Amino acid sequence: MWQYTEAVHDHFLHPHNAGPLDDANAIGEVGSLACGDALKLYLKINKAGVIENTGFETFGCASAIASSSVLTDMVKGMRADDALKITNKDIATALGGLPKQKMHCSVMGQEALEAAIRQWKGEPPVPHALEHGEMVCKCFGVTDAQIIRTMRENGLKTVEEVTNYTKAGGACGECLDKITEIVGKELSLKPLTEIRPKPRMTNVRRMQLVLKTLDEEIRPRLESDGGDIELVDVDGRRVVVSLRGRCSQCRSSDVTIHNLVERLLREHVEPDIIVEEA
Ligand code: FES
């Protein structure tokens, strides 16, 4: 029997904003009935980009319903761009915590939110991590990018934790070797964080170091292959870049972003920088 907080009980027994929203203009759908959990999140976003109303339909356990319910409360009245910054941890925290085996419910909420806002913006209605990654767990439709992102956002260190947060590996187990490999590779990047903790960095200093690293370390390497890179935004430790020239047409741009751009920014700026492509 899971130990649920009072907030989870309340949201499960008396869900807020339950049901579809007829005038929704942003809908995010994640999970599938075959996987045991599914969430369809409805948002009504006004012309000013503010989420005016919300609704949801969830198939799943008490945690899935509670996560969906609290999420619809959290985002109501928020600007869509600000809502995109909500993490699964925020959802779990709003519920006073979730059993570790149920953290995947909060991840499902965050992904549905991202999918809905992407649809509203005219982008493919699929979260980044699902769209760009390579499929790792066929039973639950989980990609490598999704595993890496969940590990980074939640500080995961073991395969078991990855299963708790994403469900990957929790059925036939055929993907466990691949998950072990991803976890090992991801953790091998971590010692920089642990061995060389750096003092807290100001936004201005971070921006300066990002620009310097792009100019001195990254751009010359891309230019030698006929490519280039442009800085689009720095939002805390999230750096958004755009690949140019030959890099922009490259099918392995995801690898360039993570294995070159992110690796060097982590080395020269901050060890927990997350790089996304615009
Ligand atoms: S492929 Fe991942 S559990 Fe079956």
Boltz pocket constraint, residues with backbone or C-beta under 6 A from the ligand:
constraints:
  - pocket:
      binder: B
      contacts: [[A, 136], [A, 137], [A, 138], [A, 139], [A, 140], [A, 167], [A, 168], [A, 169], [A, 170], [A, 171], [A, 172], [A, 173], [A, 174], [A, 175], [A, 176]]
      max_distance: 6.0
